[in-house]
Amino acid sequence: MSKKVIIIGSGFSSLSASCYLAKAGYEVHIYEKNKQVGGRARQLKKDGFTFDIGPTWYWMPDVFESFFNDFNKKPSDYYRLTKLNPAYNVYFGKNDYISIADTLEKICDTFEAEEPGCGQKLKKFIGEAEENYNIAIKDLVYRPGVSPLELVTPKTVTKLGAFMSNIKKEVRKEFSNKRLAQILEFPVLFLGAKASDTPAFYNFMNFADFGLGTWHPENGMYSVVEAMTALAEELGVQIHTSAPADKILVDKGIAKGIRSGEDHIYADIVLSGADYHHSETLLDKEYRGYSEKYWESRTFAPSSLLFYVGFDKKLENVAHHTLFFDVEFDDHARAIYDDPKWPEKPLFYASFPSLTDTNVAPEGKEAGIFLIPLAPGLEDTPQLREQYFDIIMSRFEMLTQQSVKNNVIFKESFCVNDFVEAYNSYQGNAYGMANTLLQTAFLRPKLKSKKVDHLYFTGQLTVPGPGVPPSLISGKLVAELIQKHS
C-alpha cells in the first residue's frame, strides 16, 4: 500500500513536489486555503482582462524544460512560449530609455552605443556569468542544503572569490556608466537583496537575462500553474481547494497529518509549501525548528504594492516589461533594507502583457500591471495605496509622454496586508527570504524538520531560494529527500 503525503499549499514548489512524489508512487493530496490553485501565482480576471497576480517574468526556460522532461513531457505540451523583443525597456528620464533586445549580440551593440568599449566588456562579463550559471543551475541548486560540503566541488573552489565579493562591486569595477550598471544590477531584485549584499557568484542571473532571454507564456504565467496542475492530476494527485491547514498534527515527535476546519486528515508524511514561518506556527512550540528571534534576524525579500489596471486604449512608448529607474536607485533600496519606510520617490515596474498577447485584454484596450517594491511589514492603508498610484501614474505620463489617468477603466490593488491574508506571508513579504551570503544553500531553513519526523518544507524560504525556477527545483529536492527518508 502506497504511503500518503499531505502537501500544504499549491504554489510552484508544492505542485512540483506533488508531481515527483506521485510519479514515485505516493498517494498525494494538496490542501490549498484559497479557491484558486497557484499560491502566489494566482490569476485575476475582470471585464475581459486577465492579469497574473504574482510572477510575470518567465526566465530560465531550461529549468522549466528540465522539470517537464522528468515526466517525459515538454512545456509545449501545455503552453506556447514567445520570446520577447525587446525583453524589456528601462526608463531613465522623459523619452529616455534603453531597450534590451532578444540576443546578447544586440545587447552588446546597445551597451557599445551607450558607452564605447562597454560592448566588449559585456561579452566578457556575460561569459563569466554563464560559467557561474552552469555551475549553479546544473549542479549546486540541485543539492538539498544539508551540508556545507555540498558547496565544495572542483568547480566551486575556483569561484571562492565570487562568494566573498558582491554583485555591485564587480559590476561597478567594469562599468562606470551608471545606467548600464543599474541594468546589470537589476536582476538581483529577483533574489531579494541589494546588489551590495548579494554574492558576486549570483551574476549568473545576468546570463539568465541576456543569455537565455525573457519569454511570455500565452495567457500569462498562470498557464504554467495550469500546466503543472494538469500534470499533477494526470499523475493522480488530488487537489483540495478552500481547505486551509489549521494545525499540523504531531504525535510523539512524528507528523501524522493536518487539521482543516473540523476535519482531522491523517497521512504518513506532511510537506508544507506554505510560508515557512507560518507553517511552524501550525506546530506546538516544542516542535518548531526556528524561534521568532530567528525570523526577526533574517533578511527578507521585499513586499510589493501592485496595481492591476484596465485601460480603455492602447498605450504608447512602453514594452511588455518596462522598468522605471528615473529616480535614485540607492535611495529606494535603503527604504527597503536599511531604514524601512514608504519610499519618497519609488522605482517601479510595469508589465503590459496585452502588447504581446491578445487574449489578456479586449481589442483596443491594454492590461497593465504596476509594481513598487516595498519593505515588508510596512503600514498598508487604502489612502497610501491611492497616494502611490497617483505618484507612479503622474511619473508614467511624464516619462512616456502620454495621458493615461483618464483612460483607467478600473484598478485593483494588492499589498502587504493582502500578502499576509492570502498567503500567510511573514510580514507580507512577496519573494521569501533573500539570498545573501549568510542565507545561501545550507544556511537557509531546512527542507526537513529538525524536530519532527516525517515533516518537510519547500518553497521560497528554504532551499534553493526565491523565484519561480528555484521553487520548481525546491519541489524536486524535497521529493527526493522524502523518498530517501521514507
C-alpha positions in Angstrom: 0.0 0.0 0.0 1.4 3.4 -1.0 2.3 6.0 1.6 0.1 9.0 1.8 1.5 12.5 1.6 -0.3 15.7 2.5 1.0 18.9 0.9 0.0 22.3 2.4 -0.3 24.9 -0.3 -0.4 24.8 -4.1 2.4 27.1 -5.2 5.0 26.2 -7.7 7.1 24.3 -5.2 4.2 22.3 -3.9 2.9 21.4 -7.4 6.5 20.4 -8.4 6.9 18.2 -5.3 3.4 16.6 -5.8 4.4 15.5 -9.4 7.7 13.9 -8.3 6.1 12.2 -5.3 3.1 10.9 -7.3 5.5 9.6 -10.0 7.4 7.8 -7.3 4.2 6.0 -6.2 3.0 8.1 -3.2 -0.7 8.9 -2.7 -0.6 12.7 -2.8 -3.1 15.2 -1.6 -2.7 19.0 -1.8 -4.7 21.3 0.6 -4.9 24.9 -0.6 -6.5 27.6 1.6 -7.7 29.7 -1.4 -10.3 28.9 -4.0 -7.7 29.0 -6.8 -4.6 26.8 -7.2 -1.2 28.5 -7.6 -0.2 30.1 -4.3 1.3 33.5 -5.1 0.9 32.9 -8.8 -2.8 33.2 -9.0 -4.9 34.9 -11.7 -7.3 37.8 -11.8 -10.0 38.1 -14.4 -12.2 41.2 -14.7 -14.2 42.8 -17.5 -12.5 40.8 -20.2 -9.0 41.5 -18.8 -6.7 38.8 -17.4 -3.8 39.5 -15.0 -1.1 37.5 -13.3 -1.5 38.4 -9.7 2.1 37.2 -8.9 5.1 36.5 -11.1 5.1 38.0 -14.5 8.7 37.1 -15.7 9.5 33.8 -17.4 13.2 33.4 -17.1 15.5 30.3 -17.2 13.4 28.3 -19.7 15.8 25.4 -19.3 14.6 24.9 -15.7 11.0 24.5 -16.9 12.1 22.2 -19.7 14.1 20.1 -17.2 11.0 19.8 -14.9 8.7 18.7 -17.7 11.4 16.4 -19.2 11.4 14.5 -15.9 7.9 13.3 -16.8 8.6 12.7 -20.5 6.8 16.0 -21.3 7.8 19.4 -22.5 6.4 22.8 -21.9 4.9 23.0 -25.4 2.6 20.1 -24.5 0.8 22.5 -22.2 1.5 26.1 -23.3 3.1 28.2 -26.0 6.1 30.5 -25.4 7.0 33.7 -27.2 10.5 35.2 -26.8 10.1 38.9 -26.1 11.9 41.5 -28.3 12.5 43.8 -26.6 12.9 41.8 -23.5 12.3 45.0 -21.6 12.8 48.7 -21.6 14.4 50.8 -18.8 13.4 54.4 -18.5 15.9 56.9 -17.0 14.1 60.1 -17.9 11.5 61.7 -20.2 11.5 59.8 -23.5 14.9 58.5 -22.4 15.1 54.7 -22.2 17.4 51.8 -23.0 15.9 48.9 -24.8 17.2 45.4 -24.0 16.9 43.2 -27.1 16.4 39.5 -27.5 20.0 38.4 -28.3 23.3 39.0 -26.5 24.9 40.4 -29.7 22.2 43.1 -30.0 22.5 43.9 -26.3 26.3 44.3 -26.6 25.6 46.7 -29.5 23.3 48.7 -27.2 25.9 48.9 -24.5 28.5 49.9 -27.0 26.3 52.7 -28.3 25.7 53.9 -24.7 29.4 54.0 -24.0 32.3 52.9 -26.3 34.2 49.9 -25.0 31.2 48.5 -23.0 30.2 46.1 -25.7 33.3 44.0 -25.3 33.3 44.4 -21.5 29.7 43.0 -21.5 30.7 40.0 -23.6 33.4 39.1 -21.1 31.1 39.7 -18.1 28.3 37.5 -19.5 30.9 34.8 -20.4 31.8 34.7 -16.7 28.1 34.8 -15.7 27.4 31.8 -18.0 30.2 29.8 -16.3 28.5 30.6 -12.9 25.1 29.7 -14.3 26.4 26.3 -15.5 27.8 25.6 -12.1 24.8 26.9 -10.2 21.8 25.7 -12.2 23.3 22.5 -13.5 24.8 21.5 -10.2 24.6 23.5 -7.0 20.9 24.3 -6.8 20.0 20.7 -7.1 21.6 20.0 -3.7 19.4 19.8 -0.7 21.2 22.3 1.6 22.0 19.6 4.2 25.8 20.2 4.5 28.3 22.9 3.7 30.3 20.3 1.8 27.6 20.4 -0.9 29.2 23.7 -2.0 32.7 22.2 -2.3 33.3 20.9 -5.8 36.3 21.2 -8.1 34.5 24.0 -10.0 33.3 26.0 -7.0 36.7 26.0 -5.4 37.8 28.2 -8.3 34.9 30.6 -7.6 35.5 31.3 -3.9 36.3 35.0 -4.7 32.8 35.3 -6.2 31.2 34.3 -2.9 33.4 36.8 -1.0 32.7 39.8 -3.3 29.3 41.2 -4.2 27.4 42.0 -7.3 27.6 45.8 -7.0 31.4 45.8 -6.5 32.0 43.5 -9.5 29.6 45.4 -11.8 31.0 48.8 -10.9 34.5 47.6 -11.4 33.8 47.0 -15.1 31.0 49.5 -15.8 31.4 53.1 -14.7 28.3 54.1 -16.7 25.6 54.4 -14.0 22.7 53.5 -16.4 24.4 50.3 -17.6 25.5 49.3 -14.1 21.9 49.6 -12.9 20.7 47.4 -15.7 23.2 44.8 -14.7 22.3 45.1 -11.0 18.5 44.9 -11.7 18.2 41.0 -11.9 19.3 40.5 -8.3 16.0 42.1 -7.3 14.6 38.6 -8.0 17.0 37.3 -5.3 15.5 39.7 -2.8 18.5 41.7 -1.6 20.6 44.7 -2.5 23.3 44.2 -5.1 25.8 45.2 -2.5 24.7 42.3 -0.2 24.4 39.6 -2.9 27.4 37.4 -3.6 29.0 38.1 -7.0 28.6 34.5 -7.9 24.9 35.3 -8.4 25.8 37.3 -11.5 24.6 34.1 -13.2 21.2 36.0 -13.2 22.7 38.3 -15.8 23.2 35.2 -18.1 19.6 34.2 -17.4 18.6 37.7 -18.5 20.9 38.5 -21.5 21.9 34.9 -22.5 18.6 33.0 -22.2 16.2 35.8 -22.7 12.8 36.8 -21.4 9.7 34.8 -22.5 6.0 35.0 -22.3 3.7 32.0 -21.9 0.4 32.5 -23.8 -2.3 33.8 -21.4 0.4 34.6 -18.8 2.4 32.9 -16.1 -0.8 31.2 -14.8 -0.6 29.0 -17.8 2.4 27.3 -16.1 0.4 26.8 -13.0 -2.4 25.2 -15.1 0.2 23.0 -16.9 1.7 21.8 -13.6 -1.8 21.2 -12.1 -2.8 19.2 -15.2 0.4 17.1 -15.0 -0.1 16.6 -11.2 -3.7 15.4 -11.8 -2.6 13.1 -14.7 -0.2 11.5 -12.2 -3.0 11.0 -9.7 -2.5 14.0 -7.3 -5.8 15.0 -5.6 -6.1 18.8 -5.0 -8.5 20.2 -2.4 -9.1 24.0 -2.6 -10.8 26.2 0.1 -9.2 23.8 2.5 -6.8 25.6 4.9 -4.5 23.7 7.2 -5.1 25.0 10.7 -2.8 22.6 12.6 -0.1 20.1 11.8 -0.8 17.0 13.9 2.1 15.6 15.7 2.2 12.5 17.9 5.4 11.6 19.9 7.5 13.7 17.6 6.1 12.3 14.3 3.9 14.2 11.9 0.6 12.5 11.5 -1.5 14.8 9.3 -3.3 18.1 9.5 -6.5 19.6 10.9 -8.6 21.5 8.4 -11.6 23.1 9.9 -13.4 20.3 11.9 -11.6 17.6 9.9 -8.6 15.7 11.0 -6.8 14.3 7.9 -4.2 11.7 8.5 -1.1 10.8 6.4 2.3 9.2 6.6 4.1 12.4 5.6 3.3 16.1 5.8 5.0 18.6 3.4 4.4 22.3 3.8 4.8 24.6 0.8 3.2 27.4 2.7 5.2 30.3 4.1 7.8 28.5 6.4 7.3 30.8 9.4 3.5 30.3 9.1 4.0 26.6 8.7 5.8 26.4 12.0 3.1 28.3 13.8 0.9 25.3 12.9 3.1 23.3 15.3 3.2 23.4 19.1 6.2 25.5 20.2 8.2 22.5 21.3 8.2 21.2 17.7 9.2 24.4 16.0 12.7 24.4 14.4 13.2 28.2 14.4 12.3 30.8 17.0 10.6 34.2 16.5 14.0 35.7 17.2 15.5 33.7 14.3 12.9 35.0 11.9 13.3 38.6 13.1 17.0 38.4 12.4 16.6 37.2 8.8 16.8 39.5 5.7 13.6 39.1 3.9 12.9 39.9 0.3 10.7 42.9 -0.4 7.0 43.1 -0.3 5.2 44.9 -3.1 2.4 47.3 -3.9 0.8 46.0 -7.0 -1.9 47.5 -9.2 -3.9 45.6 -11.9 -5.3 48.2 -14.3 -7.6 48.1 -17.3 -7.1 50.9 -19.8 -9.6 51.8 -22.4 -7.0 52.4 -25.1 -3.6 51.1 -26.4 -0.6 52.6 -24.7 2.5 54.1 -26.4 6.2 54.1 -25.7 6.2 51.0 -23.5 7.4 47.4 -23.8 5.8 44.3 -22.5 8.1 44.7 -19.4 9.1 48.3 -18.6 11.3 49.4 -15.7 11.3 53.0 -14.4 14.7 53.9 -12.9 14.4 57.7 -13.3 14.9 58.2 -9.6 17.8 57.3 -7.3 18.1 53.5 -7.1 20.1 53.5 -3.8 17.5 55.7 -2.0 14.7 53.3 -2.7 16.9 50.3 -1.7 17.7 52.0 1.6 13.9 52.4 2.2 13.5 48.7 1.8 16.5 47.2 3.6 18.2 49.8 5.8 15.5 52.2 7.1 12.2 50.5 6.3 9.6 53.1 5.1 7.5 54.0 2.2 9.9 55.4 -0.4 9.7 59.1 -1.2 10.5 58.6 -4.9 9.7 55.0 -5.7 11.2 53.0 -8.5 8.5 51.0 -10.2 8.0 48.3 -12.8 5.1 47.9 -15.3 4.0 45.0 -17.4 1.7 45.2 -20.4 1.1 41.6 -21.4 -1.6 42.7 -23.9 1.2 44.1 -26.1 2.2 40.5 -26.8 -0.9 38.5 -26.0 -4.3 39.5 -27.5 -6.0 37.0 -25.1 -5.5 39.1 -22.0 -7.4 42.3 -22.9 -10.3 43.3 -25.1 -9.5 44.6 -28.5 -8.2 48.2 -28.5 -7.6 48.1 -24.7 -4.5 47.5 -22.6 -3.9 45.4 -19.4 -1.3 47.0 -17.1 0.4 45.6 -14.0 2.4 48.0 -11.9 4.7 47.1 -9.0 6.5 49.1 -6.4 9.0 47.1 -4.2 8.5 47.8 -0.5 9.9 46.8 2.8 7.9 44.0 4.4 5.9 44.9 7.5 5.0 48.4 6.5 1.7 50.1 7.3 -0.7 49.4 4.5 -3.8 51.6 4.1 -6.2 52.4 1.2 -5.0 56.1 1.4 -1.4 55.1 1.0 -2.2 52.8 -2.0 -4.1 55.7 -3.6 -1.3 58.2 -3.0 1.3 55.9 -4.6 -0.9 55.1 -7.5 -1.2 58.8 -8.2 2.6 59.2 -7.8 3.5 56.5 -10.3 0.7 57.4 -12.8 2.0 61.0 -12.9 5.5 59.8 -13.5 4.4 57.3 -16.0 2.6 60.0 -18.0 5.6 62.3 -17.9 8.2 59.7 -18.8 6.2 58.1 -21.6 4.7 61.4 -22.9 1.1 60.3 -22.9 -2.1 60.9 -20.9 -3.5 57.7 -19.2 -5.2 58.7 -15.9 -8.5 59.4 -17.6 -8.3 56.1 -19.5 -8.4 53.9 -16.4 -11.5 51.7 -16.6 -10.7 50.0 -13.2 -7.8 49.2 -10.9 -7.4 46.5 -8.3 -4.5 46.6 -5.8 -2.6 44.1 -3.7 -0.2 45.0 -0.9 1.3 44.0 2.4 -2.0 43.2 4.1 -3.1 41.1 1.2 0.2 39.0 1.2 -0.5 38.3 4.8 -4.2 37.5 4.4 -3.9 35.5 1.1 -0.6 33.6 1.7 0.1 33.9 5.4 3.3 35.6 4.3 5.7 36.6 7.0 5.4 40.4 7.4 3.8 40.4 4.0 7.0 39.6 2.1 6.4 38.9 -1.6 9.5 36.8 -2.5 10.5 34.9 0.5 14.0 35.1 2.1 16.8 37.0 0.4 19.8 35.1 -1.0 22.5 37.0 1.0 25.8 35.3 1.7 24.6 34.2 5.2 21.3 32.9 3.8 22.6 30.8 1.0 22.3 27.0 0.5 22.9 25.1 3.8 22.4 28.4 5.7 18.7 28.6 4.8 15.9 27.0 6.7 16.0 23.2 6.1 13.8 21.2 3.8 13.5 18.5 6.6 12.2 19.4 10.0 14.9 19.3 12.7 12.4 18.3 15.4 9.5 16.4 13.8 9.9 13.2 11.8 8.0 12.9 8.6 7.6 16.7 8.3 9.2 18.6 5.4 9.1 22.1 3.9 9.5 23.5 0.4 9.3 26.9 -1.3 11.0 30.3 -1.4 12.1 30.5 2.3 14.0 27.2 2.1 16.5 25.7 -0.5 17.4 26.9 -3.1 15.7 30.3 -2.7 13.3 32.9 -4.2 11.9 32.9 -7.7 9.8 30.6 -9.8 12.6 28.4 -11.3 14.2 27.8 -7.8 10.7 26.9 -6.5 10.4 24.2 -9.1 13.8 22.9 -8.0 12.8 23.1 -4.3 9.9 20.8 -5.0 12.2 18.3 -6.7 14.8 18.4 -3.9 12.2 17.8 -1.1 10.6 15.0 -3.0 14.0 13.3 -3.3 14.6 13.8 0.5 11.2 12.3 1.3 12.0 9.2 -0.9 15.4 8.9 0.8 14.0 9.0 4.3 10.8 7.0 3.9 
